[in-house]
Amino acid sequence: MQFVDHFTSSLLTAHFYHLISKSLIYFSSISVILFVFNMIITLIYICILF
């Protein structure tokens, strides 16, 4: 019974870490996209001003 509990908890931990890594990749890609978007808008703004 102890082994089953340990196995279940390790499975849950692995699933949890998988979810965390997926969400980290998701958030980092969103921040990169937002950064590029900001750069493009800033460049357009500078081109309009000058």
mmCIF entry with sequence, helices, sheets and N, C-alpha, C, O atoms, coordinates in Angstrom:
data_MODEL
# 
_entry.id   MODEL 
# 
_entity.id                         1 
_entity.type                       polymer 
_entity.pdbx_number_of_molecules   1 
# 
_entity_poly.entity_id                      1 
_entity_poly.type                           'polypeptide(L)' 
_entity_poly.nstd_linkage                   no 
_entity_poly.nstd_monomer                   no 
_entity_poly.pdbx_seq_one_letter_code       MQFVDHFTSSLLTAHFYHLISKSLIYFSSISVILFVFNMIITLIYICILF 
_entity_poly.pdbx_seq_one_letter_code_can   MQFVDHFTSSLLTAHFYHLISKSLIYFSSISVILFVFNMIITLIYICILF 
_entity_poly.pdbx_strand_id                 A 
# 
loop_
_entity_poly_seq.entity_id 
_entity_poly_seq.num 
_entity_poly_seq.mon_id 
_entity_poly_seq.hetero 
1 1  MET n 
1 2  GLN n 
1 3  PHE n 
1 4  VAL n 
1 5  ASP n 
1 6  HIS n 
1 7  PHE n 
1 8  THR n 
1 9  SER n 
1 10 SER n 
1 11 LEU n 
1 12 LEU n 
1 13 THR n 
1 14 ALA n 
1 15 HIS n 
1 16 PHE n 
1 17 TYR n 
1 18 HIS n 
1 19 LEU n 
1 20 ILE n 
1 21 SER n 
1 22 LYS n 
1 23 SER n 
1 24 LEU n 
1 25 ILE n 
1 26 TYR n 
1 27 PHE n 
1 28 SER n 
1 29 SER n 
1 30 ILE n 
1 31 SER n 
1 32 VAL n 
1 33 ILE n 
1 34 LEU n 
1 35 PHE n 
1 36 VAL n 
1 37 PHE n 
1 38 ASN n 
1 39 MET n 
1 40 ILE n 
1 41 ILE n 
1 42 THR n 
1 43 LEU n 
1 44 ILE n 
1 45 TYR n 
1 46 ILE n 
1 47 CYS n 
1 48 ILE n 
1 49 LEU n 
1 50 PHE n 
# 
_struct_asym.id          A 
_struct_asym.entity_id   1 
# 
_struct_conf.conf_type_id            HELX_P 
_struct_conf.id                      HELX_P1 
_struct_conf.pdbx_PDB_helix_id       AA1 
_struct_conf.beg_label_comp_id       GLN 
_struct_conf.beg_label_asym_id       A 
_struct_conf.beg_label_seq_id        2 
_struct_conf.pdbx_beg_PDB_ins_code   ? 
_struct_conf.end_label_comp_id       LEU 
_struct_conf.end_label_asym_id       A 
_struct_conf.end_label_seq_id        49 
_struct_conf.pdbx_end_PDB_ins_code   ? 
_struct_conf.beg_auth_comp_id        GLN 
_struct_conf.beg_auth_asym_id        A 
_struct_conf.beg_auth_seq_id         2 
_struct_conf.end_auth_comp_id        LEU 
_struct_conf.end_auth_asym_id        A 
_struct_conf.end_auth_seq_id         49 
_struct_conf.pdbx_PDB_helix_class    1 
_struct_conf.details                 ? 
_struct_conf.pdbx_PDB_helix_length   48 
# 
_struct_conf_type.id          HELX_P 
_struct_conf_type.criteria    ? 
_struct_conf_type.reference   ? 
# 
loop_
_atom_site.group_PDB 
_atom_site.id 
_atom_site.type_symbol 
_atom_site.label_atom_id 
_atom_site.label_alt_id 
_atom_site.label_comp_id 
_atom_site.label_asym_id 
_atom_site.label_entity_id 
_atom_site.label_seq_id 
_atom_site.pdbx_PDB_ins_code 
_atom_site.Cartn_x 
_atom_site.Cartn_y 
_atom_site.Cartn_z 
_atom_site.occupancy 
_atom_site.B_iso_or_equiv 
_atom_site.pdbx_formal_charge 
_atom_site.auth_seq_id 
_atom_site.auth_comp_id 
_atom_site.auth_asym_id 
_atom_site.auth_atom_id 
_atom_site.pdbx_PDB_model_num 
ATOM 1   N N  . MET A 1 1  ? 0.829  -1.203 0.000   1.00 0.00 ? 1  MET A N  1 
ATOM 2   C CA . MET A 1 1  ? 0.000  0.000  0.000   1.00 0.00 ? 1  MET A CA 1 
ATOM 3   C C  . MET A 1 1  ? 0.871  1.265  0.000   1.00 0.00 ? 1  MET A C  1 
ATOM 4   O O  . MET A 1 1  ? 0.552  2.263  -0.645  1.00 0.00 ? 1  MET A O  1 
ATOM 5   N N  . GLN A 1 2  ? 1.958  1.187  0.729   1.00 0.00 ? 2  GLN A N  1 
ATOM 6   C CA . GLN A 1 2  ? 2.889  2.318  0.778   1.00 0.00 ? 2  GLN A CA 1 
ATOM 7   C C  . GLN A 1 2  ? 3.456  2.610  -0.612  1.00 0.00 ? 2  GLN A C  1 
ATOM 8   O O  . GLN A 1 2  ? 3.614  3.767  -1.001  1.00 0.00 ? 2  GLN A O  1 
ATOM 9   N N  . PHE A 1 3  ? 3.759  1.546  -1.350  1.00 0.00 ? 3  PHE A N  1 
ATOM 10  C CA . PHE A 1 3  ? 4.323  1.692  -2.689  1.00 0.00 ? 3  PHE A CA 1 
ATOM 11  C C  . PHE A 1 3  ? 3.325  2.368  -3.623  1.00 0.00 ? 3  PHE A C  1 
ATOM 12  O O  . PHE A 1 3  ? 3.700  3.219  -4.429  1.00 0.00 ? 3  PHE A O  1 
ATOM 13  N N  . VAL A 1 4  ? 2.055  1.987  -3.510  1.00 0.00 ? 4  VAL A N  1 
ATOM 14  C CA . VAL A 1 4  ? 1.023  2.575  -4.368  1.00 0.00 ? 4  VAL A CA 1 
ATOM 15  C C  . VAL A 1 4  ? 0.884  4.069  -4.083  1.00 0.00 ? 4  VAL A C  1 
ATOM 16  O O  . VAL A 1 4  ? 0.769  4.876  -5.005  1.00 0.00 ? 4  VAL A O  1 
ATOM 17  N N  . ASP A 1 5  ? 0.895  4.430  -2.802  1.00 0.00 ? 5  ASP A N  1 
ATOM 18  C CA . ASP A 1 5  ? 0.806  5.846  -2.440  1.00 0.00 ? 5  ASP A CA 1 
ATOM 19  C C  . ASP A 1 5  ? 1.995  6.627  -2.998  1.00 0.00 ? 5  ASP A C  1 
ATOM 20  O O  . ASP A 1 5  ? 1.840  7.721  -3.540  1.00 0.00 ? 5  ASP A O  1 
ATOM 21  N N  . HIS A 1 6  ? 3.170  6.049  -2.857  1.00 0.00 ? 6  HIS A N  1 
ATOM 22  C CA . HIS A 1 6  ? 4.383  6.706  -3.347  1.00 0.00 ? 6  HIS A CA 1 
ATOM 23  C C  . HIS A 1 6  ? 4.325  6.872  -4.866  1.00 0.00 ? 6  HIS A C  1 
ATOM 24  O O  . HIS A 1 6  ? 4.686  7.922  -5.397  1.00 0.00 ? 6  HIS A O  1 
ATOM 25  N N  . PHE A 1 7  ? 3.869  5.830  -5.558  1.00 0.00 ? 7  PHE A N  1 
ATOM 26  C CA . PHE A 1 7  ? 3.767  5.863  -7.016  1.00 0.00 ? 7  PHE A CA 1 
ATOM 27  C C  . PHE A 1 7  ? 2.784  6.942  -7.460  1.00 0.00 ? 7  PHE A C  1 
ATOM 28  O O  . PHE A 1 7  ? 3.063  7.704  -8.386  1.00 0.00 ? 7  PHE A O  1 
ATOM 29  N N  . THR A 1 8  ? 1.620  7.003  -6.786  1.00 0.00 ? 8  THR A N  1 
ATOM 30  C CA . THR A 1 8  ? 0.605  7.997  -7.130  1.00 0.00 ? 8  THR A CA 1 
ATOM 31  C C  . THR A 1 8  ? 1.122  9.414  -6.896  1.00 0.00 ? 8  THR A C  1 
ATOM 32  O O  . THR A 1 8  ? 0.918  10.302 -7.723  1.00 0.00 ? 8  THR A O  1 
ATOM 33  N N  . SER A 1 9  ? 1.789  9.618  -5.769  1.00 0.00 ? 9  SER A N  1 
ATOM 34  C CA . SER A 1 9  ? 2.295  10.957 -5.465  1.00 0.00 ? 9  SER A CA 1 
ATOM 35  C C  . SER A 1 9  ? 3.383  11.368 -6.456  1.00 0.00 ? 9  SER A C  1 
ATOM 36  O O  . SER A 1 9  ? 3.457  12.533 -6.846  1.00 0.00 ? 9  SER A O  1 
ATOM 37  N N  . SER A 1 10 ? 4.229  10.418 -6.865  1.00 0.00 ? 10 SER A N  1 
ATOM 38  C CA . SER A 1 10 ? 5.273  10.756 -7.834  1.00 0.00 ? 10 SER A CA 1 
ATOM 39  C C  . SER A 1 10 ? 4.664  11.066 -9.199  1.00 0.00 ? 10 SER A C  1 
ATOM 40  O O  . SER A 1 10 ? 5.151  11.940 -9.917  1.00 0.00 ? 10 SER A O  1 
ATOM 41  N N  . LEU A 1 11 ? 3.595  10.347 -9.556  1.00 0.00 ? 11 LEU A N  1 
ATOM 42  C CA . LEU A 1 11 ? 2.898  10.638 -10.809 1.00 0.00 ? 11 LEU A CA 1 
ATOM 43  C C  . LEU A 1 11 ? 2.292  12.037 -10.768 1.00 0.00 ? 11 LEU A C  1 
ATOM 44  O O  . LEU A 1 11 ? 2.393  12.795 -11.733 1.00 0.00 ? 11 LEU A O  1 
ATOM 45  N N  . LEU A 1 12 ? 1.663  12.370 -9.648  1.00 0.00 ? 12 LEU A N  1 
ATOM 46  C CA . LEU A 1 12 ? 1.062  13.693 -9.498  1.00 0.00 ? 12 LEU A CA 1 
ATOM 47  C C  . LEU A 1 12 ? 2.131  14.781 -9.553  1.00 0.00 ? 12 LEU A C  1 
ATOM 48  O O  . LEU A 1 12 ? 1.925  15.833 -10.158 1.00 0.00 ? 12 LEU A O  1 
ATOM 49  N N  . THR A 1 13 ? 3.273  14.520 -8.917  1.00 0.00 ? 13 THR A N  1 
ATOM 50  C CA . THR A 1 13 ? 4.361  15.497 -8.930  1.00 0.00 ? 13 THR A CA 1 
ATOM 51  C C  . THR A 1 13 ? 4.885  15.706 -10.350 1.00 0.00 ? 13 THR A C  1 
ATOM 52  O O  . THR A 1 13 ? 5.143  16.837 -10.763 1.00 0.00 ? 13 THR A O  1 
ATOM 53  N N  . ALA A 1 14 ? 5.039  14.614 -11.092 1.00 0.00 ? 14 ALA A N  1 
ATOM 54  C CA . ALA A 1 14 ? 5.520  14.711 -12.469 1.00 0.00 ? 14 ALA A CA 1 
ATOM 55  C C  . ALA A 1 14 ? 4.528  15.496 -13.326 1.00 0.00 ? 14 ALA A C  1 
ATOM 56  O O  . ALA A 1 14 ? 4.929  16.328 -14.140 1.00 0.00 ? 14 ALA A O  1 
ATOM 57  N N  . HIS A 1 15 ? 3.238  15.232 -13.141 1.00 0.00 ? 15 HIS A N  1 
ATOM 58  C CA . HIS A 1 15 ? 2.202  15.942 -13.883 1.00 0.00 ? 15 HIS A CA 1 
ATOM 59  C C  . HIS A 1 15 ? 2.237  17.432 -13.538 1.00 0.00 ? 15 HIS A C  1 
ATOM 60  O O  . HIS A 1 15 ? 2.101  18.292 -14.408 1.00 0.00 ? 15 HIS A O  1 
ATOM 61  N N  . PHE A 1 16 ? 2.424  17.716 -12.239 1.00 0.00 ? 16 PHE A N  1 
ATOM 62  C CA . PHE A 1 16 ? 2.482  19.093 -11.764 1.00 0.00 ? 16 PHE A CA 1 
ATOM 63  C C  . PHE A 1 16 ? 3.655  19.836 -12.398 1.00 0.00 ? 16 PHE A C  1 
ATOM 64  O O  . PHE A 1 16 ? 3.498  20.954 -12.888 1.00 0.00 ? 16 PHE A O  1 
ATOM 65  N N  . TYR A 1 17 ? 4.840  19.204 -12.384 1.00 0.00 ? 17 TYR A N  1 
ATOM 66  C CA . TYR A 1 17 ? 6.018  19.830 -12.983 1.00 0.00 ? 17 TYR A CA 1 
ATOM 67  C C  . TYR A 1 17 ? 5.829  20.027 -14.485 1.00 0.00 ? 17 TYR A C  1 
ATOM 68  O O  . TYR A 1 17 ? 6.279  21.026 -15.046 1.00 0.00 ? 17 TYR A O  1 
ATOM 69  N N  . HIS A 1 18 ? 5.161  19.072 -15.134 1.00 0.00 ? 18 HIS A N  1 
ATOM 70  C CA . HIS A 1 18 ? 4.891  19.187 -16.566 1.00 0.00 ? 18 HIS A CA 1 
ATOM 71  C C  . HIS A 1 18 ? 4.003  20.398 -16.840 1.00 0.00 ? 18 HIS A C  1 
ATOM 72  O O  . HIS A 1 18 ? 4.250  21.162 -17.773 1.00 0.00 ? 18 HIS A O  1 
ATOM 73  N N  . LEU A 1 19 ? 2.969  20.566 -16.019 1.00 0.00 ? 19 LEU A N  1 
ATOM 74  C CA . LEU A 1 19 ? 2.079  21.715 -16.173 1.00 0.00 ? 19 LEU A CA 1 
ATOM 75  C C  . LEU A 1 19 ? 2.828  23.024 -15.947 1.00 0.00 ? 19 LEU A C  1 
ATOM 76  O O  . LEU A 1 19 ? 2.638  23.992 -16.683 1.00 0.00 ? 19 LEU A O  1 
ATOM 77  N N  . ILE A 1 20 ? 3.682  23.047 -14.919 1.00 0.00 ? 20 ILE A N  1 
ATOM 78  C CA . ILE A 1 20 ? 4.450  24.258 -14.618 1.00 0.00 ? 20 ILE A CA 1 
ATOM 79  C C  . ILE A 1 20 ? 5.365  24.618 -15.781 1.00 0.00 ? 20 ILE A C  1 
ATOM 80  O O  . ILE A 1 20 ? 5.448  25.783 -16.169 1.00 0.00 ? 20 ILE A O  1 
ATOM 81  N N  . SER A 1 21 ? 6.055  23.619 -16.342 1.00 0.00 ? 21 SER A N  1 
ATOM 82  C CA . SER A 1 21 ? 6.974  23.904 -17.444 1.00 0.00 ? 21 SER A CA 1 
ATOM 83  C C  . SER A 1 21 ? 6.212  24.373 -18.681 1.00 0.00 ? 21 SER A C  1 
ATOM 84  O O  . SER A 1 21 ? 6.671  25.266 -19.393 1.00 0.00 ? 21 SER A O  1 
ATOM 85  N N  . LYS A 1 22 ? 5.038  23.768 -18.942 1.00 0.00 ? 22 LYS A N  1 
ATOM 86  C CA . LYS A 1 22 ? 4.235  24.200 -20.088 1.00 0.00 ? 22 LYS A CA 1 
ATOM 87  C C  . LYS A 1 22 ? 3.767  25.637 -19.911 1.00 0.00 ? 22 LYS A C  1 
ATOM 88  O O  . LYS A 1 22 ? 3.822  26.429 -20.852 1.00 0.00 ? 22 LYS A O  1 
ATOM 89  N N  . SER A 1 23 ? 3.307  25.979 -18.706 1.00 0.00 ? 23 SER A N  1 
ATOM 90  C CA . SER A 1 23 ? 2.829  27.338 -18.473 1.00 0.00 ? 23 SER A CA 1 
ATOM 91  C C  . SER A 1 23 ? 3.982  28.338 -18.531 1.00 0.00 ? 23 SER A C  1 
ATOM 92  O O  . SER A 1 23 ? 3.799  29.468 -18.985 1.00 0.00 ? 23 SER A O  1 
ATOM 93  N N  . LEU A 1 24 ? 5.183  27.928 -18.070 1.00 0.00 ? 24 LEU A N  1 
ATOM 94  C CA . LEU A 1 24 ? 6.346  28.814 -18.147 1.00 0.00 ? 24 LEU A CA 1 
ATOM 95  C C  . LEU A 1 24 ? 6.714  29.097 -19.596 1.00 0.00 ? 24 LEU A C  1 
ATOM 96  O O  . LEU A 1 24 ? 7.002  30.238 -19.956 1.00 0.00 ? 24 LEU A O  1 
ATOM 97  N N  . ILE A 1 25 ? 6.704  28.055 -20.428 1.00 0.00 ? 25 ILE A N  1 
ATOM 98  C CA . ILE A 1 25 ? 7.002  28.231 -21.855 1.00 0.00 ? 25 ILE A CA 1 
ATOM 99  C C  . ILE A 1 25 ? 5.961  29.144 -22.499 1.00 0.00 ? 25 ILE A C  1 
ATOM 100 O O  . ILE A 1 25 ? 6.295  30.016 -23.301 1.00 0.00 ? 25 ILE A O  1 
ATOM 101 N N  . TYR A 1 26 ? 4.685  28.928 -22.133 1.00 0.00 ? 26 TYR A N  1 
ATOM 102 C CA . TYR A 1 26 ? 3.578  29.724 -22.660 1.00 0.00 ? 26 TYR A CA 1 
ATOM 103 C C  . TYR A 1 26 ? 3.750  31.198 -22.303 1.00 0.00 ? 26 TYR A C  1 
ATOM 104 O O  . TYR A 1 26 ? 3.650  32.073 -23.163 1.00 0.00 ? 26 TYR A O  1 
ATOM 105 N N  . PHE A 1 27 ? 4.014  31.463 -21.005 1.00 0.00 ? 27 PHE A N  1 
ATOM 106 C CA . PHE A 1 27 ? 4.158  32.844 -20.553 1.00 0.00 ? 27 PHE A CA 1 
ATOM 107 C C  . PHE A 1 27 ? 5.381  33.515 -21.159 1.00 0.00 ? 27 PHE A C  1 
ATOM 108 O O  . PHE A 1 27 ? 5.335  34.697 -21.498 1.00 0.00 ? 27 PHE A O  1 
ATOM 109 N N  . SER A 1 28 ? 6.473  32.775 -21.299 1.00 0.00 ? 28 SER A N  1 
ATOM 110 C CA . SER A 1 28 ? 7.680  33.378 -21.858 1.00 0.00 ? 28 SER A CA 1 
ATOM 111 C C  . SER A 1 28 ? 7.474  33.715 -23.332 1.00 0.00 ? 28 SER A C  1 
ATOM 112 O O  . SER A 1 28 ? 7.957  34.745 -23.803 1.00 0.00 ? 28 SER A O  1 
ATOM 113 N N  . SER A 1 29 ? 6.761  32.856 -24.065 1.00 0.00 ? 29 SER A N  1 
ATOM 114 C CA . SER A 1 29 ? 6.500  33.156 -25.475 1.00 0.00 ? 29 SER A CA 1 
ATOM 115 C C  . SER A 1 29 ? 5.580  34.365 -25.603 1.00 0.00 ? 29 SER A C  1 
ATOM 116 O O  . SER A 1 29 ? 5.754  35.184 -26.506 1.00 0.00 ? 29 SER A O  1 
ATOM 117 N N  . ILE A 1 30 ? 4.596  34.483 -24.697 1.00 0.00 ? 30 ILE A N  1 
ATOM 118 C CA . ILE A 1 30 ? 3.704  35.645 -24.715 1.00 0.00 ? 30 ILE A CA 1 
ATOM 119 C C  . ILE A 1 30 ? 4.495  36.920 -24.444 1.00 0.00 ? 30 ILE A C  1 
ATOM 120 O O  . ILE A 1 30 ? 4.282  37.936 -25.106 1.00 0.00 ? 30 ILE A O  1 
ATOM 121 N N  . SER A 1 31 ? 5.412  36.872 -23.469 1.00 0.00 ? 31 SER A N  1 
ATOM 122 C CA . SER A 1 31 ? 6.191  38.068 -23.145 1.00 0.00 ? 31 SER A CA 1 
ATOM 123 C C  . SER A 1 31 ? 7.117  38.444 -24.298 1.00 0.00 ? 31 SER A C  1 
ATOM 124 O O  . SER A 1 31 ? 7.323  39.627 -24.567 1.00 0.00 ? 31 SER A O  1 
ATOM 125 N N  . VAL A 1 32 ? 7.679  37.443 -24.983 1.00 0.00 ? 32 VAL A N  1 
ATOM 126 C CA . VAL A 1 32 ? 8.532  37.723 -26.141 1.00 0.00 ? 32 VAL A CA 1 
ATOM 127 C C  . VAL A 1 32 ? 7.716  38.374 -27.253 1.00 0.00 ? 32 VAL A C  1 
ATOM 128 O O  . VAL A 1 32 ? 8.172  39.331 -27.879 1.00 0.00 ? 32 VAL A O  1 
ATOM 129 N N  . ILE A 1 33 ? 6.512  37.859 -27.501 1.00 0.00 ? 33 ILE A N  1 
ATOM 130 C CA . ILE A 1 33 ? 5.641  38.433 -28.535 1.00 0.00 ? 33 ILE A CA 1 
ATOM 131 C C  . ILE A 1 33 ? 5.278  39.875 -28.188 1.00 0.00 ? 33 ILE A C  1 
ATOM 132 O O  . ILE A 1 33 ? 5.296  40.752 -29.051 1.00 0.00 ? 33 ILE A O  1 
ATOM 133 N N  . LEU A 1 34 ? 4.947  40.115 -26.911 1.00 0.00 ? 34 LEU A N  1 
ATOM 134 C CA . LEU A 1 34 ? 4.611  41.471 -26.479 1.00 0.00 ? 34 LEU A CA 1 
ATOM 135 C C  . LEU A 1 34 ? 5.807  42.407 -26.621 1.00 0.00 ? 34 LEU A C  1 
ATOM 136 O O  . LEU A 1 34 ? 5.656  43.568 -27.002 1.00 0.00 ? 34 LEU A O  1 
ATOM 137 N N  . PHE A 1 35 ? 6.998  41.893 -26.309 1.00 0.00 ? 35 PHE A N  1 
ATOM 138 C CA . PHE A 1 35 ? 8.211  42.709 -26.426 1.00 0.00 ? 35 PHE A CA 1 
ATOM 139 C C  . PHE A 1 35 ? 8.453  43.106 -27.880 1.00 0.00 ? 35 PHE A C  1 
ATOM 140 O O  . PHE A 1 35 ? 8.749  44.267 -28.165 1.00 0.00 ? 35 PHE A O  1 
ATOM 141 N N  . VAL A 1 36 ? 8.329  42.151 -28.797 1.00 0.00 ? 36 VAL A N  1 
ATOM 142 C CA . VAL A 1 36 ? 8.517  42.429 -30.228 1.00 0.00 ? 36 VAL A CA 1 
ATOM 143 C C  . VAL A 1 36 ? 7.459  43.417 -30.717 1.00 0.00 ? 36 VAL A C  1 
ATOM 144 O O  . VAL A 1 36 ? 7.758  44.323 -31.495 1.00 0.00 ? 36 VAL A O  1 
ATOM 145 N N  . PHE A 1 37 ? 6.222  43.237 -30.255 1.00 0.00 ? 37 PHE A N  1 
ATOM 146 C CA . PHE A 1 37 ? 5.129  44.132 -30.615 1.00 0.00 ? 37 PHE A CA 1 
ATOM 147 C C  . PHE A 1 37 ? 5.431  45.561 -30.157 1.00 0.00 ? 37 PHE A C  1 
ATOM 148 O O  . PHE A 1 37 ? 5.227  46.518 -30.903 1.00 0.00 ? 37 PHE A O  1 
ATOM 149 N N  . ASN A 1 38 ? 5.921  45.691 -28.920 1.00 0.00 ? 38 ASN A N  1 
ATOM 150 C CA . ASN A 1 38 ? 6.302  47.008 -28.396 1.00 0.00 ? 38 ASN A CA 1 
ATOM 151 C C  . ASN A 1 38 ? 7.418  47.633 -29.209 1.00 0.00 ? 38 ASN A C  1 
ATOM 152 O O  . ASN A 1 38 ? 7.387  48.832 -29.489 1.00 0.00 ? 38 ASN A O  1 
ATOM 153 N N  . MET A 1 39 ? 8.412  46.829 -29.594 1.00 0.00 ? 39 MET A N  1 
ATOM 154 C CA . MET A 1 39 ? 9.524  47.337 -30.392 1.00 0.00 ? 39 MET A CA 1 
ATOM 155 C C  . MET A 1 39 ? 9.035  47.860 -31.738 1.00 0.00 ? 39 MET A C  1 
ATOM 156 O O  . MET A 1 39 ? 9.460  48.925 -32.186 1.00 0.00 ? 39 MET A O  1 
ATOM 157 N N  . ILE A 1 40 ? 8.143  47.110 -32.381 1.00 0.00 ? 40 ILE A N  1 
ATOM 158 C CA . ILE A 1 40 ? 7.620  47.519 -33.689 1.00 0.00 ? 40 ILE A CA 1 
ATOM 159 C C  . ILE A 1 40 ? 6.836  48.818 -33.566 1.00 0.00 ? 40 ILE A C  1 
ATOM 160 O O  . ILE A 1 40 ? 6.996  49.722 -34.386 1.00 0.00 ? 40 ILE A O  1 
ATOM 161 N N  . ILE A 1 41 ? 5.985  48.916 -32.542 1.00 0.00 ? 41 ILE A N  1 
ATOM 162 C CA . ILE A 1 41 ? 5.195  50.132 -32.331 1.00 0.00 ? 41 ILE A CA 1 
ATOM 163 C C  . ILE A 1 41 ? 6.109  51.322 -32.059 1.00 0.00 ? 41 ILE A C  1 
ATOM 164 O O  . ILE A 1 41 ? 5.879  52.419 -32.567 1.00 0.00 ? 41 ILE A O  1 
ATOM 165 N N  . THR A 1 42 ? 7.145  51.098 -31.255 1.00 0.00 ? 42 THR A N  1 
ATOM 166 C CA . THR A 1 42 ? 8.098  52.174 -30.960 1.00 0.00 ? 42 THR A CA 1 
ATOM 167 C C  . THR A 1 42 ? 8.825  52.621 -32.225 1.00 0.00 ? 42 THR A C  1 
ATOM 168 O O  . THR A 1 42 ? 9.025  53.818 -32.435 1.00 0.00 ? 42 THR A O  1 
ATOM 169 N N  . LEU A 1 43 ? 9.218  51.671 -33.064 1.00 0.00 ? 43 LEU A N  1 
ATOM 170 C CA . LEU A 1 43 ? 9.902  52.012 -34.316 1.00 0.00 ? 43 LEU A CA 1 
ATOM 171 C C  . LEU A 1 43 ? 8.986  52.803 -35.243 1.00 0.00 ? 43 LEU A C  1 
ATOM 172 O O  . LEU A 1 43 ? 9.419  53.778 -35.857 1.00 0.00 ? 43 LEU A O  1 
ATOM 173 N N  . ILE A 1 44 ? 7.727  52.391 -35.349 1.00 0.00 ? 44 ILE A N  1 
ATOM 174 C CA . ILE A 1 44 ? 6.764  53.113 -36.186 1.00 0.00 ? 44 ILE A CA 1 
ATOM 175 C C  . ILE A 1 44 ? 6.571  54.533 -35.653 1.00 0.00 ? 44 ILE A C  1 
ATOM 176 O O  . ILE A 1 44 ? 6.530  55.497 -36.417 1.00 0.00 ? 44 ILE A O  1 
ATOM 177 N N  . TYR A 1 45 ? 6.452  54.642 -34.322 1.00 0.00 ? 45 TYR A N  1 
ATOM 178 C CA . TYR A 1 45 ? 6.280  55.946 -33.681 1.00 0.00 ? 45 TYR A CA 1 
ATOM 179 C C  . TYR A 1 45 ? 7.463  56.861 -33.973 1.00 0.00 ? 45 TYR A C  1 
ATOM 180 O O  . TYR A 1 45 ? 7.283  58.039 -34.283 1.00 0.00 ? 45 TYR A O  1 
ATOM 181 N N  . ILE A 1 46 ? 8.683  56.313 -33.873 1.00 0.00 ? 46 ILE A N  1 
ATOM 182 C CA . ILE A 1 46 ? 9.900  57.088 -34.150 1.00 0.00 ? 46 ILE A CA 1 
ATOM 183 C C  . ILE A 1 46 ? 9.932  57.510 -35.622 1.00 0.00 ? 46 ILE A C  1 
ATOM 184 O O  . ILE A 1 46 ? 10.296 58.643 -35.938 1.00 0.00 ? 46 ILE A O  1 
ATOM 185 N N  . CYS A 1 47 ? 9.555  56.608 -36.510 1.00 0.00 ? 47 CYS A N  1 
ATOM 186 C CA . CYS A 1 47 ? 9.541  56.925 -37.943 1.00 0.00 ? 47 CYS A CA 1 
ATOM 187 C C  . CYS A 1 47 ? 8.530  58.023 -38.243 1.00 0.00 ? 47 CYS A C  1 
ATOM 188 O O  . CYS A 1 47 ? 8.784  58.880 -39.090 1.00 0.00 ? 47 CYS A O  1 
ATOM 189 N N  . ILE A 1 48 ? 7.391  58.010 -37.564 1.00 0.00 ? 48 ILE A N  1 
ATOM 190 C CA . ILE A 1 48 ? 6.378  59.045 -37.783 1.00 0.00 ? 48 ILE A CA 1 
ATOM 191 C C  . ILE A 1 48 ? 6.878  60.388 -37.244 1.00 0.00 ? 48 ILE A C  1 
ATOM 192 O O  . ILE A 1 48 ? 6.685  61.431 -37.869 1.00 0.00 ? 48 ILE A O  1 
ATOM 193 N N  . LEU A 1 49 ? 7.521  60.345 -36.079 1.00 0.00 ? 49 LEU A N  1 
ATOM 194 C CA . LEU A 1 49 ? 7.972  61.589 -35.452 1.00 0.00 ? 49 LEU A CA 1 
ATOM 195 C C  . LEU A 1 49 ? 9.088  62.245 -36.246 1.00 0.00 ? 49 LEU A C  1 
ATOM 196 O O  . LEU A 1 49 ? 9.097  63.465 -36.410 1.00 0.00 ? 49 LEU A O  1 
ATOM 197 N N  . PHE A 1 50 ? 10.038 61.443 -36.746 1.00 0.00 ? 50 PHE A N  1 
ATOM 198 C CA . PHE A 1 50 ? 11.212 62.040 -37.391 1.00 0.00 ? 50 PHE A CA 1 
ATOM 199 C C  . PHE A 1 50 ? 11.137 61.949 -38.898 1.00 0.00 ? 50 PHE A C  1 
ATOM 200 O O  . PHE A 1 50 ? 12.048 62.406 -39.589 1.00 0.00 ? 50 PHE A O  1 
# 
